[in-house]
Amino acid sequence: MGDAEALGASPPSQSIKEQWLWPSQQPSLGATMTPPASKSSSKGLEGIVAAQSSICFIDGDKGILSYRGYDINELAPNATFEEVVYLLWHGHLPNREELEGLRAKLAANRELPPVALKVLKDVAASMGPMDALRTTVSALGAGRNDADKYTVEIDMQKAVETTAQLATIVAYYHRLRMGKPLVHPDGKLSHAANFLYMLNGEKPTPAAERAFDVALVLHADHDLNASTFSARVTAATLADYHGAITSAVGTLKGPLHGGANIEVMKMLLEIEASHVDPEDWIKHQLAKKRKIAGFGHRVYKTLDPRAVHLAKLSKSLGEQAKNTQWYEMSLKLQKAMKAEKGIDANVDFFSASSYYVMGIPLDLYTPIFAVSRVAGWSAHVLEQHGDNRLIRPLSDYTGELGKKWTAITKRSPPQLEAKAKA
């Protein structure tokens, strides 16, 4: 039953006038109304179980992250992003035939539909990267005859197309805003290599390809994070698939969710420009009560397991580029924060220096997060549609009840009412 239907309900024996007044002006209600007993609530839904899912498991106390039962420490050094995509969507690792089939489908669907490409060209010069991404993802759903159909096969096809095309949107956006010609997808390249190729105009080294591939694996899913929850809430209304992914992209834009690794890199650049030792810099900033980006996590009470692998990437990429200063600076900051505050690094901390050494512009860090996380968003949309119930939580009402209508000529400004009551 929807909210409007519930509010319009009334006992059948009442007159039309009584129905219109019911319940706020019925004689038995009004000033005597009191809020019901407080329900169990948690600010920000912290600690609240909102869904059953077989996609991702996190133990924040022990620092465990697993996709479909596979620990991230198993996947990061061994799996490709395409293997993880298949795992998230189907629940098992692909055999060779299944993996080649998925790779072929992703490669075949990388180019943008004409409507979406036109939208991207129209907004690239005037919108920031996340706004352009959100708008173009929405346009991916334009003109489809299967937009409001929800079979497993249709959802899976949309997931394949969007996962392939989201990477293209980010690469094309960057080249359009820079006034450079578009580099069209190369179907022979992996998802990671093709993205770097379209972004930079040259094929990446095997080391850069593998580093970026690992980064995609590490960011592919993370249980009911804010953007994934947003996608599931939207999918649960039976809005179309692209609506759910657009909702997720819009949520990811918020600085409390995406964008933390941008702040980490800005911090590293600030320290470099100050010529201050990183450990001394941390102590000085903590004394000023400054929040240090890249540390702490809502779920993890110990070191984020993804940070371990990204630290290795940061080191190896720095060594290959003969520029390890960002990795070394990060290590000093990590040591100082642990000593001063007992707080561990999160996934954003070492991803910042890794992306920077790869030459990726700072404002593309969050869109690149989406290039990976769209795999997890899609898995959750598939799961939600597979066993759907509208997500409709309650609030713990803290306001007043029983107020009486006041004619507009007798209403006082709130501050005067407060004074009168005092």
N, C-alpha and C positions, 0 to 999 in steps of 0.2 A: 504494500500500500504506500503510495507516495505521500509526501508531506501535505500537499494541497488537499488530497482526498481525506486525509486524517483530520485536518483542521475543519473541513466542511461537514464532517459527520455530525448528526444530531438525532435525538430520539424522535421517532415518527409521530408521536402524539402531539408535538408542539406545533403552534401556529407558525406561519411564515415569519411574522415579526419576532416571535420568540426564538425561532431558529437563527435569525440574523443577530440577535443579541447574545445567543448562547456561545461560549460559557461566561464571557467576561462580565456581563451585566445581569446575570441571573441573581435573584435575591439571596440564594444560598451561598454564593461565592463573593469574592471581592475582598474587603478589608481583612477577613478572617483567613485568607490564603497564606500559607507559609511554604517555603521551599521544602521539597522532600529531603529525606536524609541523604547526606552526601554519598555519592557513588565512588567506587574505587577509581581513581584517575591518576595520571602521571603526566607531568608537563613534558611536551614534545613526544608523548607516547613512549618515553624511555622505559625499557623493561617489559613493555606490553607485547604479548604475542598476538599478532594481527592476522596470521595466515598459517596454514600448513603447506609446506613446500618440500619437494625432494631435490631441489636444484642446488642449493648452496648451504653449507654448514660452517658456522663460526663458533669457536670457543674463545672468547675474549680473554679469559683468565690464563689459558694455556698458550695463547697465540697460535691457534689452529684455524686454517681456512681450507675448505675442500669444496671442489665442484663434483657433484654427483658421486661422492664417496672417494674421490681422488684428492689426496693432500696436495696443496699448491707446491710443496717441495718436491713432489713427484712430477708435477706437470711442467713447472717453470723450466727445468733444465732439459726436458725431453720432448714436450709437445709443441706443435706449431699452432698458430692461432686457428687455422681451419679445423684442426683436430678438436680443439677446445669448443669451437662453435658447434660442431657436430655432437660432441659430448653433452653440451648444455641443452641442445634441442631434442636429442633422441635418448639421452640417458645412458649411453654406452659409447666407448671409443670406437671409431669406425675401422673397418678392415680396409684393405687397400682399394678395393672397388668402390666402397662407400665414400672414402676420402676423395678419390679422383672424381667421383660424381659430384660431390659438393664443390670441389675446386672449379670444375668446369661450369657449374651453374653460377657461381660467384663471378667468374671471369666473363661469362656471357651477359651478365646483368649490370656491369659497372657503368656503362654510359647512361647519362641522365635522359629521361623523357623530355621531349621538346618543351612542354609547358614548364617543367621544373627548371630547365636550363634558362629559359627566358626570364623566369622570376629571379633566378640567381644573378643573371647579368644586370637586371634592373636594380637590384638592391646592393650589389657588391661595393659600389662606391660610397653609399650613404649609410650602411649598417655595419655595426661591429660583427665579429665572426659568429658569436652565439646567436645573435638576432637573425643574421642571414641564414644560419643553419636551421634554426627553428622554422623560419618562414618557408625555406625551400623543402624541408622535410614534409611540411604540411602540403606543399604543392605536389609532392610525389603521389598523393592520393587523388589528384584531380583527374576527372574524366574516366575513372575506372568503372567498369560494369560490375565488379565484384566488391565494391567498397564496403557494402553493408552485409557481406556474407562471411560466415564464421566457421566453415569446415576446417578440419585440420590441414587438409591439402592447400586450401586457399591461404590460410594463415601462414603456412610454411613457405609458400611461394612469395608472399609479401615480405616475410622475414629475410629470405635469400636476397630479394631485390634491394631492400632497404639497407641491409648490412653491406652489400656491395656498393650501393650508391652513396651512402653517407660519407664514405671515405673520399669519393669523387667530389662531392659537394665541398668538402673542406679544402682539398687541393685546388679545385677550380676557383674557389672564392679567393684564395691567396693570390693566384696568378692574375685573376681579373683586377683585383684592387691594385696590384703592382704594375698593371698595364702590360703584362707579358702574355704571349700566345698560350692558349690552352695546350697542355700535353695530354693526349688522349690515352686511355688505358691500354696496357699491353697484356693481352690474355695469357702470355707465357710466363708472366711473373707471379709470385706469391702475393697474397693480400698485402703483406708488410712491404715487400719490395715495390709493388706497383704503386702504393701510396707515396712512398718516398720519390719514386720516379716521376709521378705526376706533379708532385709538389716542387721538386728541384730541377726537373728537366734533364736529369741524368740518372742512370741506373746506379743504385747504391752498391757499396762493397758488400761482400758476404758477411763481414763482421757487423756492419751497420744494419743490414737486413735482419740478421739474427737478433741483434740488440733490440730493434724495434718490435720484432715478433714476440720476444719475451715480454716486453712492456705491454703489448696487446693482451697476451695471455694473463698477465697479473691483474689487469683492470677489467677483465671480461664480465665478472659478476661479483656481487658482494651482498647477498641476501637482500633484506628489505631496506636498503639505503633510501634516501629521500626520493631520488628520481625513479627508482624501481617501484617504490610504493605508489608514487604518482601514476606511473604507467598502469599498475594493477587496478588502482581506483578507477581510472578512466576506462580500462578494458572491461571492468565489472559492470559498467553501465550499458555495455554492448555498443559503445561508440566504436567507430571503425579503427582498424589496426594503426593507421597513420595518425589518427587522433591521439591514440595512447602513446606512441613514440614522440609525437610533437609535445605532449604534456611532459614527458620525461626530459626532453631537451630543455624546455622552459624551466623546469625545476633545477636542472643541472647548472643553469646559468647563475643561480644565486651564489654569492661568495661564501656562504656557510657550507656549501656542498662542493661545487666545482671551483676551480681557480686558486686553491691553496698553493699549488706548486708554482704558480706565477709569483705569488708573494714570497715564496722561498727564494726564487731566483733574484727577485728585486732586492731581497735582504743580502744575498751573497754579493751582488754588485755594489750595494751600499757599503758593505764591509771592505770590499776591495778599494773603493774610492776613499774610504776614511783612513786607510793605512794603519788600522788598529788591529792588534792581535785578536783573532776571533773569540778566544776565551774571555779576554778582557771586555770585548764588545758586548758579549752575552751578559756578563755580570753588570755592566753599566746599564744595559737596557732593562734587565730584570729589576734593578733598583728603581727604575722609572716606571715600573709596573707595565711595561710594554708586553703585549702578547707576541710570542715568538712563533712564526709560521712553521708548519711541518712537524709539529710535536703534539702528542696526545691524540686520543681517539675516543669517540663515544662508546665504542664496543671493546676495543683492546685495552687491557690493563697491563700489558707487557709489550714487548717489541712487536710491531706489525710484521707478520711473516713476509709480506710483500716487500718491505723495506730491505730485508736481507738480500734479496735477489737484485733489487735496483741498486743497492750499494755496490755489488759486484759489477753491474753494468756500468755504473758511473766510473769506477776505477779502470775497467778494461777500455772503455771508450776514451778516457783521458790519456791512457798510456798509448793507444793507437794514434791519437791526435798530438802526442807529445805536449800535452797540456793537462796536468793533473791538479792544477791549483784549486779547481772547484771541488774536486773530490776530497782533497786534503783539508780544505777549509771546512767542508761539511763534516768530516770526521771530528775536527776540533770542536765544532758547534755541538755535535752529538754528545761528545764526552762532557762538555761543560754543562749542557742541559741535564744530563743524567746526574752529574755531581751536585748541581745547584738545586734542581727541582725534582729529581727522581723520575723525570718524564722521558719516555722513549720516542724515537722517530716514527713517523707514520709513512704511508705509501707516497705521499707528496714530496717528502724531504729529498730523497735521492733521485726521484724522477726529474726534478727540476734541473739538476746539473747534467743528467744524462741527455735530456732533450736539448739543452743549451749547447753541449759539445757537438751534437748532431746537426746544429745549425738551424733548429726549428725556432721560429719567432715566438716570443713569449705569449702573445695573445692567441696563439693556436694551441696552447697546452690543454685548455679545457675542451675545445672541439675534438682534439685527439683522444681525450678521455671518452667522448661520445663515440668515436670511431670504433673503439673497443667495446664499450659498455652496451652498445646496441645489440650485441649478441645476447647479453644477459637480459636486457629489457624484453627482447623478443621471446626468450625462453619463458619469462614470467607471464607475458601476454598469452602465450600458448597454454601454459598451465592454468591460468585464470579462466580462459574460455573453456578449457576442458572440464572444469568442475566449478561452474560460476555461481556466485551469490553476490548480490549488490553489497558493496562495502559501505556501511552506514553506521558509524560509531555514534555514541552519545556524548554530550558535554556535561560537565559538572557545573550547573548554573549557580552563579554567585551574586546575581542581581536581586532587585526588589520585586515583590509581587503585591497585588491588591491596590495599585494606584488608581485614583479616580480621574476621570476626564475633566480638564479645565478649559474653559472658553479662552480663545486666543487673546481676548482683551484683558484677561486676568492673569496671564502667564508672566512670571518674572524671570530674568536671566538666572541661570544656575547659581552664580556666585551670590546673588541676593537671596535666593532661597536658602542657601547654606547658612548665610548670616542670620536670617530670620529664625532658623531652627536652633542656631547656637544661642 
